[in-house]
Amino acid sequence: MNNIKWSLLLYAILAASSIMGIGIAISEKSMFGTLGCILAVIVIMGMGFKTKKKMRENGEL
């Protein structure tokens, strides 16, 4: 891998941060925080996979 795909890196960092947020929300016993972070992980990972599919179809990967 010669070039860094910055958009995919950003999605990965955001997803990892959301997963960490789930742990923090659980430790704080925050139901809304936990659900919000779970929803954020689903949305961010979905957007990342969608972007990767488009890049693969366009020959950018």
Secondary structure, 3 states (H helix, E strand, C coil): CCCCCHHHHHHHHHHHHHHHHHHHHHHCCCHHHHHHHHHHHHHHHHHHHHHHHHHHHCCCC
